Amino acid sequence: MINYVSAEEAVSVVKSGDRIFGHGSACTPNLFYDELAKRAPELRNVELVSITQQGNVAIAKPEYKDSFFIKSLFTSTPVREAVNSERGDFVPIFLSEIPTLFKNGMLPLDVAMVTVSPPDNHGYCTLGTSVDVARAAVDTAKKIIAIVNPKMPRVHGDGMIHYSRIDKMVWHDEELMTLDYGAKVTDIEMRIGKNVAEIVDDEATLQMGIGTIPDAVLKCLGNHKNLGVHTEMLSDGIVDLILNDVVNNKYKGTHLNRTITSFCFGTKKLYDFVDNNPSIAFMDVQHVNFPINIMKNKKMHAINSAIEIDLTGQVCADSIGTYQFSGIGGQMDFMRGAALSEGGKPIMAISSRTNKGIPRIVPYLKQGAGVVTTRGHIHYVCTEYGTVNLYGKSLRERAKALIGISHPDDREMLDIAAFERFKCSL
């Protein structure tokens, strides 16, 4: 017989000085954060470690600065302001290596706060839409408290956890947080999607990053054949491709006939599709993002995006100058894995300008910007103006190629910058 308790009782296990883990994306345990915020007067120096958070995340608010510190492993909107203030900090790390931080004691966890699907007839819950780093968190934390949400999909793969391992369980029926990237896709992003689709081979295995551009790419793959998926994140765009047998995972080098991911975030359509779906395996991100596992897939195509790229091919994907915007995530894991794959293609897909008209192809990265993908790792770059392959090209050749796919109104500025740098006309 399972004894469900109140959220107030569940968070009573948290003590001053504890390091707590917060489940990510649609599993973000905001119910627990709200209760912890009520305990702020009695708590001091509680550190939250997490990847992408969604929703309110009450303990990240300025009024709780004396009680909670936000140590982000991948920064997202609800904690971004705190991370860029005295109330938080950021850890630059590959997503695939975060489980090691928990396991080797560099970031020991006192309490893991997770959201799970209800126990089955055998007593097993699952970590739902986000197995990723949560698998290692529940394996290593001293205590586990869980929100049991009947609307949380039950997933196959590495996400199982028996209810007897959970110290406090709270029954909470609530709709999952959603995000519809497909509805936000613009004409520019569709042009980028078409350019990327033109270099995606039939029988390729795909990894897609997060955002509207990867969703636009998926919309343009309907005429491809026998694609596979081995990705860190799954979004809505994959559903129709699987239903139409465009994605069938027949020609992958590993995990044949199964779509592999570590988490998903999207709409109810996606959550309903992954629920109890044996063709989709949600696996520990240490396995999914390990470059050697990635490279085992033939024709591995990694499709990612960036904040800005300089004329030599350096990619900033996690910060705007010194301002921490997101994180390293799995971009480098997959860019390298795809490059080592037989017939693989690492692809960087960006719009030539931001929504505010700021160039993304620039003479130099902003001061303080973080280089996520180095110029030694860059291969294909796609914008709405075309596609270039920088691999094996010199600095001058790279600059010329990138200027050719930049926004037309930026090309004169980039030509001048290139002349000043290389002392000759390109």
N, C-alpha and C positions, 0 to 999 in steps of 0.2 A: 504493500500500500504506500503510494507516494504522498508525502506530507508537503503540500504547497504552503508557502508562507507569504507574508506581505513584502513588498519591496523595501519598506522601512527595516524590517527584520533582516532581510538579505544583506543590505549594505552595512549592517551593524558589525560585520566581520572586518570591515576596513578600519585600520587604526592609524593614528598619526605616524608619519615616517614611512608608511607603506608605499610600495610601487605597485600600481594596479594596471592591468591590461584592459583596453577597451576594444571590443569586437568592431569590425569595420563595415563600411558601406551600408547596405540595407539592414545589417545586423547591429548597427550602432545602438548600444544600450542606454538610450536617453532616459528611460524610466529610472534606471539606477543613478544616472547623473543628477536628475532632479532631486532624488532623495539625498544624495551626498551633499548637494548644495544646501539643503536644510540643516545639515550637520556641520556646516562651515565654521560656526563659532567654536566648536570643540575640536576640530581637526586642524593639524598643522603639517606642512611639508609632505603632503600626499602627492606622489608623482604619477601622472597618467602617461603611459606609452601606448602608441597606437599607429596604425596607418590611416588611410582615408576615413574620415568621420563625416557623418551626415546628420542633419537635423539641428536641434537646439544646442546640445553640448553645454549645458548650463555652467558646469564647473570651469569653463574656459573664460567666463566673463570677468571683467576687471574687478568687480567687487569681491571676488573670491581669491584674490592674488595671495593673501597670507595663508590660505589653506591648500591651494592646489597649484601644481606646476605642470605645464604641458610639454612633454618631451616627444616631439613628433618624429616618426620614422618615414612619413609621407604626408605632407601638409595639404589640407583641404580647407574649404571656405569657413566652416564653423570655428576652426582653431587658428586660422592664418594670422589674425591680428594678435593673438596671444603669443604665437611662436615668434613673431617679429617684434616682441616687446620684452620687458624684463620678466614677464610671467611665463616665458616658454623658451624653447630651444629646438634645434633641428639636428638630427643625426644623418649625415650623408652615408648611405649604405645601399648596396644592391638588395632588392627585395628577397632574392634567393638566399641571402646570408643573414636575414633577420632571425630566423629560427635558431641559428648558431648562437646569437647573442643571448637568447633565453636558455639554451642548453648548456653553454659553457660557463655560465655564471657571470658574464659581463653585464647582463641586465636581468638579474634574478627577479622573479615575479612573486609578490606576496598574494595577490588576488587576481584571478582572471574573471572578467565580467563578459558574458557571452549571451547571445540569443540563439535558441535551439528549436528544432521541431519537436513535437511531442514524442514521448517514448512509444516504440512499437510493442508488439506482443512479447518481444524478447527483452524489453527494457532499454532498447537503444534509441537515443536521440541522435540527431545529426546537427552539424554546425551550419546547416542551411546554405544560404547563398554565398557565404564567405568562409571557405576552409583555409585558404592562403596561409597566413602566419598564425592563425588562431589554433591550428592543430598543435603547433609547438607550445603555444601559450597554455593550453589546457593540460598538456603533457608534463609541464614543468612547474606550474604555479602551485603554491602551498595550499591555496583554497580556490574553489570554483563556485561562482554564483551565476545562475542562469535564469533568463527570461524564457519561459516556455510559451511560444506563440503558435497557436494552431494554424495560422496563415503562413508560417514559415515553411518553404518547400523542404521536403525530405529528399536529400541528395545521395547519390551513389558515390563511392570513392573512399577517400581518407577521412571523412567527416564524422564517423561514428563515435559516440561516447555514451557509455552506460550510465543510466541515471544515478546509480549507486556511487559514482565517482563525483557527483555534484553535491556540494555542501549545503546549498540553499537553492530552492527552485520556486519561481514565482510564475503563476499562470497569468498570462496577459494576452488577451485577444485583441489584436490591433492590425490594421492594414500596414503593409510594408511600405517604406519610403520608395518612391519611384523617380525615374529620370528618363525622359524621352528624347534621346539625341536625334533620332530620325526626324522628329518634328522641327528641329532647329537647323536642318541642313539647308544651306543657301545655294544659289546658282553657281557661285564661285567654288564652293566645296564639291558640287557635283562635277564640275569641270576637272577638278583635281582627282576625284574618284575615277573618272573615265580615263585620265592619263595613267593612273596607277593600274587600273584594270588591264590596260593595254600591255603591260609588262608582266602581268601575272600569268604564269603558265598553267595549262591544264595539268591535273594531278599534283599540283603544288599543295603543300601544307602551310596553313596560314596562322600568323599571330597578328592580332590587331590591338593597337593601343586604345586609349580611352578618348572619347570626344566625337565631334560631328564628322571630322574627316574620315576616320575609320568606318563610321556608319555609311558615309557616302560611298566609300570603296565597296562595301558589301552590297549596296544597292546596284552597283554596276557589274556584278559578277554573275548575273543570272544566266548568261550564255556559256559559262565555263563548265567544264566537266570533271567529275571525280576529284573534287578538292577535299583536303583534310583540314582539321583544326587542332592545333596544339598551341594554346594561348594562355596568357596570364589572366585575362579578363574576357568575359563573354557578354555581348550586348544583343539587343533585339534583332539587329540585322541578320544574325545567323539563323534565326528560326525558319524563315521562308526558304533559305538556301538548303537547309536540312530536309524540310518537308518536300522540296522539289527535287531532291536527290542530286543537287549540285554539290553539296557536301555529303560525302558518304564514307570518307576515311579509308577507302580501299587501298590506297597506294602509299600510306605513311610508312616510315621506317620503324616506328614503334607505336604501341597501343593501336594496332589495326582495328578498324571498324568502330572506334569510339572517339568522340569529341572530348578533348582533354582541356581542362581549365582549372584555375584555382579559386576564382570567384566570379560572380555575375552581378550586374547592376543595370536595371532598365525598367520596363513597365510590367504590369501584371501579366501581359501576354508571355513575356520571357519567364517569369516566375512559375506560371502554370505549366510551361513547356518543360522546364527542368525538374519539376516535381515528380519524384519517383521514376525518372526516365533512365533506364539502364544503359542507354547509348551515350550518356554524358557522365564523365567521371570528374568530380571535383577533388583535386589532389593537393597535397602539401606543396606549397610554393617552392620549397627547397628541391623538390623533384621536378616540378613543372618548369622552373626557370633555370635549372642547371644546364649550362651551355652544352655539355657533353650529351645530355639527353635531347636537347633541342636539335643538335647537329645530326642525330641519328635519323631524323626525318629527311628524306630526299626532297629536293626542291623546296626547302624551307624558306618561306617568304615572310619576313618580319616587316610590318607596316606600322611606323610610329610617326610622331609629330614633334614639333619643337617650338620654342618661343622665338629664337633667332639663330641664324647661321652666318658665320663670317665668311669672307671671300676665300679663305683657305680650307673651309669645310668643318671648322669647329662648331659643335652643336651645343647650344644652351637650351635645356629643356626643363629646368627646375627652378630658376630664379629670374627675376627682373632686376638686373644689377645685383645689389646686395639684398634685395627684398626676396625672402623665401616664399615661393609661390606654390610649389608642389614637392616633388622629390625625385630621386634617381629612379626608383621603381625597377621595372624589368627591362628598360630600353636597351641597356648595354648587354645584358644577358642574351637577349634575342638578336640584337644586331650582330653580336659575335657568333652566336650559334648558327644563324642563317648564313653568315659568311663562310663558315666551316662546312656547311652542309653541301652535299653533292647537288649541284644545280641550284643552290640557294641564292636568294636576293635580299640583302638588307635595304629597306626602302624608307627614306625620310620624306613624308608628305606634309607640305605646309602651304598656307596661302601666302602670296607675295607680300601682303600687308595685313596688319591687324584690322579689326573692325573700326578702329580710330584712325586708320590711315598711316600707321607707323610701319616702316619697312621691316620685314623679317630677314631679308638678305642684306647684310650690313658690312661696312668695311672692317669694323672691329666689334667684338662683343662689348656690351656695356661694362664699365668698370665694376668689378666685384661679381660678375656673372659666373655661374658654375658651368664648367664643361662636363656634360654628361656623356656624349659620344665624341671621341677624339677625332681629329682629322686623319688619323691612321686607320680608323674603323669605318669611316663614312664610305658609302658606295653610291646608291641611287638617291637622287633628290628630285621630287616632283612638286611643281606648283601648277596653278591654273594655266601657266604659259608654256608648259612642256616638261620634259624629263631629261636629266643628264646623269651620267655615270662618272663619278669623280675618282673611282678606284684606279690607281696607277698613274694618275695625272699629276703634273707638276703644279706648283703654287700658281703660276701664271695661267696655266691651262684651266685650272679649277676656277680661278677668278673669271676668266672669259666665259666659261660654261655657265656659271651661276648668274652672271650679269644677263646672259641670254634668256634666263627664265625668271628674272626679277620683274617687278612692276615696271612698265615702260617709262613711267614718270620718275623712276628712281635710277634709271640706267646712266644718265649723264653724271649724276653724283657718284655712282659706283665706278664709272670709267675714270673720273678725276682721281678718286681715292686709289684706284689700282695703279694709275700712272705715277702718283706720288710714292707709292710703295715700291713698285718694281722698276721705276726710272725709265719706263718705255711704254709705248702704246701697245695695247693688246690687239 
